[in-house]
Amino acid sequence: MHVTVLYFAALRERLGIGREECALPADVVTVAALKDWMAARGNPWAQAFVEMPRVRVAVDQAMARPDTPLREGAEVAFFPPVTGG
């Protein structure tokens, strides 16, 4: 399965990229599995996801949960929680 992954805010800064196309292993079929797979790729992904464990995720522009399934061609966005004042 192929997905487009977008990184926003501090994640984009830490990774040095805002977007990438990923060919996922067959067992990566949920948001949680994608996040684990990305962290297992090594640095800078491992460090970014460890330092920001509460990363929010959207799939095809809808907020997603860890068990949200992925589909071929999905757009997955990772971003830190938003704080306001």
N, C-alpha and C positions, 0 to 999 in steps of 0.2 A: 504494500500500500504506500502511496505517496501523499504527503501532506505539505502544506506551506506553513511554516512556523514564523510568527512575528514576535518580536521582543520590544517592550516599551520601557521607557523611563530608566530607572537604575539598572535594570537587567540589560537593556541595550548598551548602556555605558560599560558595564562589567564585561560583557561578551564582545563588544567591539563590532557587533553586527545588529541590524534591525530586522533582517529577514533571511530565511534559508529554506531551501526545498529539501525535504528529507524522505528517503526511501526507508520505510520502517520494516523491522523484522516481523515475521508472521505473527508472533505472540504479542505484539504491541497493538492492542485493539481498544484501549480505554485511555482516558486522560491520565490516570494514575500511572499506567504502564509507560506512557510516553514520557512523563516526568522522570520516572525511574531510569528509563533508557537514556534520556538526555544526560542525567547526572552520571551515569555509568560510562559515558563517553570520555570522561576525564576532564581536566581543566581546559578551558575556563568554565565549562558547564557545571561540573561537580561543585566547584567553589561557589558559583553564583546561586545554585539551588540550595546548597547547604546554608549559605549566609542569609538567604531569603526563603525560609521554609514555608512562609505563608503566601506564596505566590498565587495570584488569582489567574483563572484561565477562562477563555471564551472560545467556543467552537462555532465557526460560521456566524460570528458576531452575537452569539447568545451565551450568557454566563453558563459555565459548565461545572459539574461536580466531578470528583475523582472517578466515579463509575460511568461517566458519560462516554458512550461509544464513539469511536472515530470511524470515518468512512473515507474511501478513496477521494482524493482531491480536496479534503477538508482544509479550512484555514483555521489554525490554532494560534491564539494570541496569549502570551504570558505577560503579566504585568504585576507590579507590587501593589499591595492594598493602598487605596487612596485615603489620605487623611485630610481633614478639613478643619477649619477653625471658625 
